[in-house]
Amino acid sequence: MKKSLSVLFSATIVLSMFSSVALSKTSADFTDLKDLDTATKAKFDAMINAGIFNGVSDTTFGLHDEMNRAQFAKVAALIMNLEINKNLNTSSFTDVSMGDRANGYALPYIEALKAAGVTDGYGEGIYNPAGKVTKEQLAAFLVRVLGKDADAKGKTYTDKTVSDWAQGYVALSLELKLFPAAEGSFGGISNATRDLLLLGAYEVKQHLMPTGEQMIHIMDFAFSKKALTVKAGTKVTIMNEEDVPHTIVSDGLFDSRKENSAGIKKGESYSYTFDKPGVYKVYCSFHPFMTTTVTVK
């Protein structure tokens, strides 16, 4: 078994998970994110802190604003950790230009996606950066980012609100839990919103993480995952996202206080590699009501 205490700024921690890093705001800075549950807030914070998402204003995230193809290009390129040529100022698509005040920022990301084979555009020679993205299109985009295009084409699904071409993509995206669980039909032809893009991108990034690594966030005096099941040999990193110090303890297994008796502060993390099967309770000794369970198989 291995353990380590990493005292790093939050942006550096997120780098290991999301690659593109920026010191930024948190969900607490946006009025339309205040009612999210703790687990969802942690996902938003991870993506915001990574510089993958920004608000539409200083105080508004734009939770339910409809997304466009330019926004998707940036997010997809960043979560895939593609090489981005920020000096690129010409595009292979006739309708993508740095002179586009609304969407010109996406040019290098769009080109990176094309080079990676994720998209060939909206039509011959065009990308349609301002075009809205439907939920079924987002499902297809996310599945392709995961490299599971062939898997989706082998799936069957019967939802009348989903176009025939997208049935397999929607089926696989739901199977992979890229979208929040919902009752009723999928609503494939309705426009996707920024919250769906962020949550879908977060889940895709989890799938793209190296095997044997998991992340748990601490926020609002709670662990973002109440229970986690992993394979033996998995490294679990717990990152403190709030101003209050916490400890990471599992009786008889590890105790972060041995390395830092003052507790893990905001932007610090504690990592432990679970290599023996079992069920392990993890808690904060400063705040014993904060618990999570790691099941190792």
C-alpha positions as a Markdown table, in Angstrom:
| # | Residue | x | y | z |
|---|---|---|---|---|
| 1 | Met | 0.0 | 0.0 | 0.0 |
| 2 | Lys | 1.2 | 3.5 | -0.8 |
| 3 | Lys | 0.3 | 6.9 | 0.5 |
| 4 | Ser | 1.3 | 10.4 | -0.1 |
| 5 | Leu | 0.3 | 13.9 | 0.9 |
| 6 | Ser | 0.4 | 16.4 | -2.0 |
| 7 | Val | 0.5 | 20.0 | -1.0 |
| 8 | Leu | -0.3 | 21.7 | -4.3 |
| 9 | Phe | -2.4 | 24.6 | -5.4 |
| 10 | Ser | -5.8 | 23.7 | -6.6 |
| 11 | Ala | -5.0 | 24.5 | -10.2 |
| 12 | Thr | -2.0 | 22.1 | -10.1 |
| 13 | Ile | -4.2 | 19.3 | -8.7 |
| 14 | Val | -6.7 | 19.8 | -11.5 |
| 15 | Leu | -3.9 | 19.6 | -14.0 |
| 16 | Ser | -3.4 | 16.0 | -13.3 |
| 17 | Met | -7.1 | 15.4 | -14.0 |
| 18 | Phe | -7.9 | 17.9 | -16.8 |
| 19 | Ser | -4.5 | 19.0 | -18.2 |
| 20 | Ser | -5.6 | 22.6 | -19.0 |
| 21 | Val | -5.3 | 24.7 | -15.9 |
| 22 | Ala | -6.4 | 28.2 | -14.9 |
| 23 | Leu | -6.9 | 29.9 | -11.6 |
| 24 | Ser | -10.6 | 30.7 | -11.7 |
| 25 | Lys | -13.8 | 31.0 | -9.7 |
| 26 | Thr | -15.9 | 28.4 | -8.1 |
| 27 | Ser | -19.5 | 27.5 | -8.2 |
| 28 | Ala | -20.1 | 29.7 | -5.2 |
| 29 | Asp | -19.4 | 32.8 | -7.4 |
| 30 | Phe | -22.3 | 32.1 | -9.7 |
| 31 | Thr | -25.9 | 32.8 | -8.4 |
| 32 | Asp | -27.5 | 30.2 | -10.7 |
| 33 | Leu | -25.3 | 27.4 | -9.3 |
| 34 | Lys | -26.2 | 27.9 | -5.6 |
| 35 | Asp | -29.0 | 25.3 | -5.5 |
| 36 | Leu | -27.0 | 22.5 | -6.9 |
| 37 | Asp | -26.4 | 19.5 | -4.7 |
| 38 | Thr | -22.9 | 18.9 | -3.2 |
| 39 | Ala | -21.8 | 16.2 | -5.7 |
| 40 | Thr | -22.9 | 18.2 | -8.7 |
| 41 | Lys | -21.2 | 21.4 | -7.4 |
| 42 | Ala | -17.9 | 19.4 | -7.1 |
| 43 | Lys | -18.1 | 18.5 | -10.7 |
| 44 | Phe | -18.8 | 22.1 | -11.7 |
| 45 | Asp | -15.9 | 23.3 | -9.6 |
| 46 | Ala | -13.5 | 20.8 | -11.1 |
| 47 | Met | -14.4 | 21.9 | -14.6 |
| 48 | Ile | -14.4 | 25.6 | -13.7 |
| 49 | Asn | -11.1 | 25.4 | -11.8 |
| 50 | Ala | -9.5 | 23.6 | -14.8 |
| 51 | Gly | -10.3 | 26.5 | -17.0 |
| 52 | Ile | -12.6 | 24.4 | -19.3 |
| 53 | Phe | -15.7 | 26.4 | -18.4 |
| 54 | Asn | -16.3 | 30.0 | -17.5 |
| 55 | Gly | -19.4 | 31.9 | -16.6 |
| 56 | Val | -21.4 | 34.0 | -19.1 |
| 57 | Ser | -20.9 | 36.9 | -16.7 |
| 58 | Asp | -19.0 | 37.5 | -13.5 |
| 59 | Thr | -22.0 | 36.3 | -11.4 |
| 60 | Thr | -23.9 | 34.0 | -13.8 |
| 61 | Phe | -22.8 | 30.7 | -15.1 |
| 62 | Gly | -25.6 | 30.3 | -17.7 |
| 63 | Leu | -26.6 | 26.9 | -16.4 |
| 64 | His | -29.5 | 26.4 | -18.7 |
| 65 | Asp | -28.3 | 28.5 | -21.7 |
| 66 | Glu | -28.3 | 26.6 | -24.9 |
| 67 | Met | -24.8 | 25.6 | -26.1 |
| 68 | Asn | -23.3 | 25.9 | -29.6 |
| 69 | Arg | -20.8 | 24.0 | -31.7 |
| 70 | Ala | -18.0 | 26.5 | -30.9 |
| 71 | Gln | -18.4 | 25.9 | -27.1 |
| 72 | Phe | -18.4 | 22.1 | -27.6 |
| 73 | Ala | -15.2 | 22.3 | -29.7 |
| 74 | Lys | -13.3 | 24.0 | -26.9 |
| 75 | Val | -14.5 | 21.7 | -24.2 |
| 76 | Ala | -13.9 | 18.5 | -26.2 |
| 77 | Ala | -10.4 | 19.5 | -27.2 |
| 78 | Leu | -9.5 | 20.3 | -23.6 |
| 79 | Ile | -10.9 | 17.2 | -22.0 |
| 80 | Met | -9.1 | 15.1 | -24.7 |
| 81 | Asn | -5.9 | 16.9 | -23.9 |
| 82 | Leu | -5.3 | 17.6 | -27.6 |
| 83 | Glu | -2.4 | 19.8 | -28.7 |
| 84 | Ile | -3.8 | 23.3 | -29.3 |
| 85 | Asn | -2.0 | 25.7 | -31.6 |
| 86 | Lys | -3.0 | 29.0 | -30.0 |
| 87 | Asn | -1.1 | 30.8 | -32.8 |
| 88 | Leu | -3.3 | 29.4 | -35.5 |
| 89 | Asn | -5.4 | 32.1 | -37.2 |
| 90 | Thr | -6.7 | 30.4 | -40.3 |
| 91 | Ser | -9.2 | 27.6 | -40.5 |
| 92 | Ser | -9.9 | 24.8 | -42.9 |
| 93 | Phe | -13.6 | 25.7 | -42.6 |
| 94 | Thr | -14.8 | 28.7 | -44.6 |
| 95 | Asp | -17.2 | 29.8 | -41.8 |
| 96 | Val | -14.6 | 29.8 | -39.0 |
| 97 | Ser | -12.6 | 33.0 | -38.6 |
| 98 | Met | -10.7 | 34.7 | -35.8 |
| 99 | Gly | -12.7 | 37.8 | -36.9 |
| 100 | Asp | -15.9 | 36.3 | -35.6 |
| 101 | Arg | -16.2 | 38.2 | -32.3 |
| 102 | Ala | -18.6 | 35.6 | -30.8 |
| 103 | Asn | -17.0 | 32.4 | -31.8 |
| 104 | Gly | -13.5 | 33.1 | -33.2 |
| 105 | Tyr | -11.9 | 31.9 | -30.0 |
| 106 | Ala | -12.8 | 28.4 | -30.9 |
| 107 | Leu | -10.8 | 28.3 | -34.2 |
| 108 | Pro | -7.7 | 26.4 | -32.8 |
| 109 | Tyr | -10.0 | 24.0 | -30.8 |
| 110 | Ile | -12.1 | 23.2 | -33.9 |
| 111 | Glu | -9.0 | 22.5 | -35.9 |
| 112 | Ala | -7.6 | 20.3 | -33.2 |
| 113 | Leu | -10.9 | 18.3 | -33.2 |
| 114 | Lys | -10.7 | 17.9 | -36.9 |
| 115 | Ala | -7.1 | 16.7 | -36.8 |
| 116 | Ala | -8.2 | 14.1 | -34.1 |
| 117 | Gly | -11.0 | 12.8 | -36.3 |
| 118 | Val | -13.8 | 13.8 | -33.9 |
| 119 | Thr | -15.5 | 16.0 | -36.5 |
| 120 | Asp | -15.5 | 16.8 | -40.2 |
| 121 | Gly | -17.7 | 19.8 | -39.8 |
| 122 | Tyr | -21.4 | 20.4 | -40.4 |
| 123 | Gly | -21.2 | 20.2 | -44.1 |
| 124 | Glu | -18.7 | 20.4 | -46.9 |
| 125 | Gly | -16.1 | 23.0 | -45.9 |
| 126 | Ile | -18.2 | 24.5 | -43.1 |
| 127 | Tyr | -18.4 | 23.9 | -39.3 |
| 128 | Asn | -21.3 | 26.1 | -38.3 |
| 129 | Pro | -19.7 | 27.4 | -35.0 |
| 130 | Ala | -22.8 | 29.3 | -33.9 |
| 131 | Gly | -25.1 | 26.4 | -34.6 |
| 132 | Lys | -27.0 | 24.9 | -31.6 |
| 133 | Val | -26.3 | 21.4 | -30.5 |
| 134 | Thr | -29.2 | 19.0 | -29.9 |
| 135 | Lys | -29.1 | 16.5 | -27.1 |
| 136 | Glu | -28.7 | 13.6 | -29.5 |
| 137 | Gln | -25.9 | 15.5 | -31.3 |
| 138 | Leu | -24.2 | 16.0 | -27.9 |
| 139 | Ala | -24.5 | 12.3 | -27.2 |
| 140 | Ala | -22.9 | 11.5 | -30.5 |
| 141 | Phe | -20.1 | 14.0 | -29.9 |
| 142 | Leu | -19.3 | 12.7 | -26.5 |
| 143 | Val | -19.3 | 9.1 | -27.6 |
| 144 | Arg | -16.9 | 9.9 | -30.4 |
| 145 | Val | -14.6 | 11.7 | -28.0 |
| 146 | Leu | -14.4 | 8.4 | -26.1 |
| 147 | Gly | -13.6 | 6.6 | -29.4 |
| 148 | Lys | -16.7 | 4.5 | -29.2 |
| 149 | Asp | -18.3 | 5.3 | -32.5 |
| 150 | Ala | -18.3 | 1.7 | -33.6 |
| 151 | Asp | -19.8 | 0.5 | -30.3 |
| 152 | Ala | -22.7 | 3.0 | -30.6 |
| 153 | Lys | -23.5 | 1.8 | -34.1 |
| 154 | Gly | -24.0 | -1.7 | -32.7 |
| 155 | Lys | -26.5 | -0.5 | -30.1 |
| 156 | Thr | -30.3 | -0.6 | -30.5 |
| 157 | Tyr | -32.7 | 1.9 | -28.9 |
| 158 | Thr | -36.3 | 2.8 | -29.4 |
| 159 | Asp | -37.0 | 6.3 | -28.3 |
| 160 | Lys | -39.4 | 8.2 | -30.6 |
| 161 | Thr | -37.9 | 11.5 | -29.5 |
| 162 | Val | -34.5 | 10.4 | -30.9 |
| 163 | Ser | -33.6 | 10.5 | -34.6 |
| 164 | Asp | -32.9 | 7.1 | -36.2 |
| 165 | Trp | -29.2 | 7.9 | -36.8 |
| 166 | Ala | -28.7 | 8.8 | -33.2 |
| 167 | Gln | -30.5 | 5.9 | -31.4 |
| 168 | Gly | -27.2 | 4.0 | -30.8 |
| 169 | Tyr | -25.3 | 7.0 | -29.6 |
| 170 | Val | -28.0 | 7.9 | -27.1 |
| 171 | Ala | -28.3 | 4.3 | -25.9 |
| 172 | Leu | -24.5 | 4.1 | -25.3 |
| 173 | Ser | -24.3 | 7.6 | -23.7 |
| 174 | Leu | -27.0 | 6.6 | -21.2 |
| 175 | Glu | -25.3 | 3.3 | -20.6 |
| 176 | Leu | -22.0 | 5.1 | -19.8 |
| 177 | Lys | -24.0 | 7.6 | -17.6 |
| 178 | Leu | -22.8 | 10.6 | -19.6 |
| 179 | Phe | -26.2 | 12.3 | -19.0 |
| 180 | Pro | -28.0 | 12.6 | -15.6 |
| 181 | Ala | -30.6 | 9.9 | -15.1 |
| 182 | Ala | -34.1 | 11.1 | -16.0 |
| 183 | Glu | -37.6 | 9.6 | -16.3 |
| 184 | Gly | -39.4 | 9.5 | -19.6 |
| 185 | Ser | -38.1 | 10.1 | -23.1 |
| 186 | Phe | -34.7 | 11.5 | -23.9 |
| 187 | Gly | -35.8 | 14.5 | -26.0 |
| 188 | Gly | -33.1 | 14.0 | -28.5 |
| 189 | Ile | -34.0 | 16.9 | -30.9 |
| 190 | Ser | -34.2 | 19.5 | -28.1 |
| 191 | Asn | -31.2 | 21.8 | -27.8 |
| 192 | Ala | -28.6 | 20.8 | -25.3 |
| 193 | Thr | -27.8 | 23.2 | -22.4 |
| 194 | Arg | -24.5 | 24.2 | -20.8 |
| 195 | Asp | -25.2 | 22.1 | -17.7 |
| 196 | Leu | -25.5 | 19.0 | -19.9 |
| 197 | Leu | -22.3 | 19.8 | -21.7 |
| 198 | Leu | -20.4 | 20.3 | -18.4 |
| 199 | Leu | -21.7 | 17.1 | -16.8 |
| 200 | Gly | -21.3 | 15.1 | -19.9 |
| 201 | Ala | -17.7 | 16.4 | -20.4 |
| 202 | Tyr | -16.9 | 15.7 | -16.7 |
| 203 | Glu | -18.1 | 12.0 | -17.1 |
| 204 | Val | -16.2 | 11.6 | -20.3 |
| 205 | Lys | -13.0 | 12.9 | -18.6 |
| 206 | Gln | -13.5 | 10.3 | -15.9 |
| 207 | His | -13.6 | 7.6 | -18.6 |
| 208 | Leu | -10.4 | 9.0 | -20.1 |
| 209 | Met | -8.5 | 9.1 | -16.8 |
| 210 | Pro | -5.7 | 6.6 | -16.5 |
| 211 | Thr | -6.8 | 3.2 | -15.2 |
| 212 | Gly | -6.3 | 2.9 | -11.5 |
| 213 | Glu | -6.9 | 6.5 | -10.6 |
| 214 | Gln | -10.0 | 8.1 | -9.0 |
| 215 | Met | -10.8 | 11.6 | -7.6 |
| 216 | Ile | -13.0 | 12.6 | -4.7 |
| 217 | His | -13.7 | 16.3 | -3.9 |
| 218 | Ile | -14.5 | 17.8 | -0.5 |
| 219 | Met | -17.0 | 20.6 | -0.6 |
| 220 | Asp | -19.8 | 21.9 | 1.7 |
| 221 | Phe | -18.5 | 19.6 | 4.5 |
| 222 | Ala | -19.1 | 16.5 | 2.4 |
| 223 | Phe | -17.3 | 14.1 | 0.1 |
| 224 | Ser | -18.5 | 14.4 | -3.5 |
| 225 | Lys | -18.8 | 10.6 | -3.7 |
| 226 | Lys | -20.7 | 8.9 | -0.8 |
| 227 | Ala | -19.5 | 5.5 | -2.0 |
| 228 | Leu | -16.8 | 4.4 | -4.4 |
| 229 | Thr | -16.1 | 1.0 | -5.8 |
| 230 | Val | -12.7 | 0.4 | -7.3 |
| 231 | Lys | -10.3 | -2.4 | -8.4 |
| 232 | Ala | -7.4 | -3.3 | -6.2 |
| 233 | Gly | -4.4 | -1.1 | -7.0 |
| 234 | Thr | -6.5 | 2.0 | -7.6 |
| 235 | Lys | -5.1 | 5.3 | -6.4 |
| 236 | Val | -7.8 | 7.5 | -4.9 |
| 237 | Thr | -7.0 | 11.3 | -4.5 |
| 238 | Ile | -9.2 | 13.4 | -2.2 |
| 239 | Met | -9.0 | 17.1 | -2.8 |
| 240 | Asn | -10.2 | 19.8 | -0.5 |
| 241 | Glu | -12.2 | 22.4 | -2.4 |
| 242 | Glu | -13.2 | 24.6 | 0.5 |
| 243 | Asp | -11.6 | 27.1 | 2.9 |
| 244 | Val | -12.0 | 24.8 | 6.0 |
| 245 | Pro | -9.1 | 22.3 | 6.7 |
| 246 | His | -10.0 | 18.6 | 6.8 |
| 247 | Thr | -8.2 | 15.4 | 7.5 |
| 248 | Ile | -8.4 | 12.1 | 5.6 |
| 249 | Val | -8.6 | 9.1 | 7.8 |
| 250 | Ser | -9.3 | 5.4 | 7.5 |
| 251 | Asp | -8.8 | 3.6 | 10.8 |
| 252 | Gly | -5.9 | 1.1 | 10.7 |
| 253 | Leu | -5.1 | 2.1 | 7.1 |
| 254 | Phe | -4.0 | 5.7 | 6.8 |
| 255 | Asp | -4.2 | 9.1 | 8.5 |
| 256 | Ser | -3.3 | 12.3 | 6.8 |
| 257 | Arg | -2.5 | 13.9 | 10.2 |
| 258 | Lys | 0.8 | 12.0 | 10.3 |
| 259 | Glu | 2.0 | 14.2 | 7.5 |
| 260 | Asn | 0.1 | 17.3 | 8.3 |
| 261 | Ser | -1.5 | 17.6 | 11.8 |
| 262 | Ala | -3.1 | 21.0 | 10.9 |
| 263 | Gly | -5.2 | 19.3 | 8.2 |
| 264 | Ile | -5.5 | 19.5 | 4.5 |
| 265 | Lys | -6.2 | 23.1 | 3.4 |
| 266 | Lys | -8.0 | 24.3 | 0.3 |
| 267 | Gly | -6.1 | 23.3 | -2.8 |
| 268 | Glu | -4.3 | 20.4 | -1.0 |
| 269 | Ser | -5.0 | 16.7 | -1.5 |
| 270 | Tyr | -4.3 | 13.4 | 0.0 |
| 271 | Ser | -3.7 | 10.2 | -2.1 |
| 272 | Tyr | -3.8 | 6.6 | -1.2 |
| 273 | Thr | -3.5 | 3.4 | -3.3 |
| 274 | Phe | -5.9 | 0.7 | -2.2 |
| 275 | Asp | -4.3 | -2.6 | -3.0 |
| 276 | Lys | -6.3 | -5.0 | -0.8 |
| 277 | Pro | -9.9 | -6.0 | -1.3 |
| 278 | Gly | -12.3 | -4.9 | 1.4 |
| 279 | Val | -14.7 | -2.1 | 2.5 |
| 280 | Tyr | -13.0 | 0.9 | 4.0 |
| 281 | Lys | -14.7 | 3.8 | 5.8 |
| 282 | Val | -13.0 | 7.1 | 5.1 |
| 283 | Tyr | -13.8 | 10.2 | 7.2 |
| 284 | Cys | -12.5 | 13.6 | 8.5 |
| 285 | Ser | -11.4 | 13.4 | 12.1 |
| 286 | Phe | -12.1 | 17.1 | 12.5 |
| 287 | His | -15.7 | 16.6 | 11.3 |
| 288 | Pro | -16.6 | 12.9 | 11.9 |
| 289 | Phe | -20.0 | 13.3 | 10.2 |
| 290 | Met | -18.1 | 13.6 | 6.9 |
| 291 | Thr | -17.8 | 10.1 | 5.6 |
| 292 | Thr | -17.4 | 8.1 | 2.4 |
| 293 | Thr | -16.9 | 4.4 | 1.8 |
| 294 | Val | -14.4 | 2.8 | -0.6 |
| 295 | Thr | -15.1 | -0.7 | -1.7 |
| 296 | Val | -12.1 | -2.5 | -3.2 |
| 297 | Lys | -12.6 | -5.6 | -5.3 |
